[in-house]
Amino acid sequence: MGRDFKKIGEVLGRFENTKDKYISREFQKYGYDLAQELGDIRHKALYMKLAKETSRAHLEIAKNFVKDAYEVKSKARLFMWKLKQLKDAKKEK
């Protein structure tokens, strides 16, 4: 699995002590931020798991796809669909 980790200084620079008190790893912060961006805080643990186990490139492509979409009913659902599509395309290669 290709994981693109960030430098600890970058992570700590964005760390908010009062809001992020239960986050101890970079992938947890990324997953939490992704859940916020998609408006799906209820499933933040899912996004943290995805951030840990899925290629950061795939997550970024799917996130940007959702950002570029027009009048989306469910950003989270569109994100998951695109992520599955990217994973399936990788398996076919």
C-alpha positions as CSV (number, residue, x, y, z in Angstrom):
1,M,0.0,0.0,0.0
2,G,1.4,3.4,-0.9
3,R,1.0,5.7,2.1
4,D,2.0,9.3,1.7
5,F,2.8,10.5,5.2
6,K,3.4,14.1,6.1
7,K,6.2,15.6,8.2
8,I,5.3,15.8,11.9
9,G,5.9,19.5,11.9
10,E,3.1,20.0,9.3
11,V,0.7,17.8,11.4
12,L,1.5,19.6,14.6
13,G,1.1,23.0,13.0
14,R,-2.5,22.2,12.1
15,F,-3.2,20.5,15.5
16,E,-5.9,22.2,17.6
17,N,-5.5,21.1,21.2
18,T,-9.1,21.7,22.3
19,K,-10.7,20.2,19.2
20,D,-8.2,17.4,18.4
21,K,-7.6,16.0,21.9
22,Y,-8.4,12.4,21.0
23,I,-6.2,12.4,17.8
24,S,-2.7,11.0,18.2
25,R,-1.7,10.0,14.7
26,E,-1.5,11.8,11.4
27,F,-3.9,9.5,9.6
28,Q,-6.5,10.1,12.3
29,K,-6.3,13.9,11.7
30,Y,-6.5,13.4,8.0
31,G,-9.6,11.1,8.4
32,Y,-11.3,13.5,10.7
33,D,-10.7,16.5,8.4
34,L,-12.0,14.4,5.5
35,A,-15.2,13.5,7.4
36,Q,-15.7,17.2,8.2
37,E,-15.1,18.3,4.6
38,L,-17.6,15.7,3.3
39,G,-20.2,16.6,6.0
40,D,-20.2,13.1,7.5
41,I,-18.8,13.5,11.0
42,R,-21.0,10.6,12.2
43,H,-18.8,8.2,10.3
44,K,-15.4,9.8,11.2
45,A,-14.0,6.4,12.3
46,L,-14.6,5.1,8.8
47,Y,-12.6,7.9,7.3
48,M,-9.8,7.4,9.8
49,K,-9.7,3.7,8.8
50,L,-9.6,4.7,5.1
51,A,-6.8,7.2,5.8
52,K,-4.8,4.4,7.4
53,E,-5.3,1.7,4.9
54,T,-6.0,3.4,1.6
55,S,-3.6,5.2,-0.7
56,R,-3.5,8.9,0.0
57,A,-3.5,9.6,-3.7
58,H,-6.8,7.7,-4.2
59,L,-8.4,9.6,-1.2
60,E,-7.2,12.9,-2.7
61,I,-8.5,12.1,-6.2
62,A,-11.9,11.1,-4.8
63,K,-12.1,14.2,-2.5
64,N,-11.3,16.5,-5.4
65,F,-13.9,14.8,-7.5
66,V,-16.5,15.5,-4.9
67,K,-15.3,19.2,-4.6
68,D,-15.7,19.6,-8.3
69,A,-19.1,18.0,-8.5
70,Y,-22.2,20.3,-8.9
71,E,-25.2,20.1,-6.7
72,V,-24.4,16.8,-4.9
73,K,-27.1,15.4,-2.6
74,S,-24.6,13.3,-0.6
75,K,-20.9,14.2,-0.7
76,A,-20.0,11.1,1.3
77,R,-21.9,8.7,-1.0
78,L,-20.2,10.3,-4.1
79,F,-16.8,10.1,-2.4
80,M,-17.3,6.4,-1.6
81,W,-18.5,5.6,-5.2
82,K,-15.4,7.4,-6.7
83,L,-13.1,5.7,-4.3
84,K,-14.5,2.2,-5.2
85,Q,-14.2,3.1,-8.9
86,L,-10.5,4.0,-8.3
87,K,-9.8,0.8,-6.4
88,D,-11.5,-1.3,-9.1
89,A,-9.4,0.4,-11.8
90,K,-6.2,-0.4,-9.9
91,K,-7.2,-4.1,-9.6
92,E,-7.8,-4.3,-13.3
93,K,-4.3,-3.2,-14.1
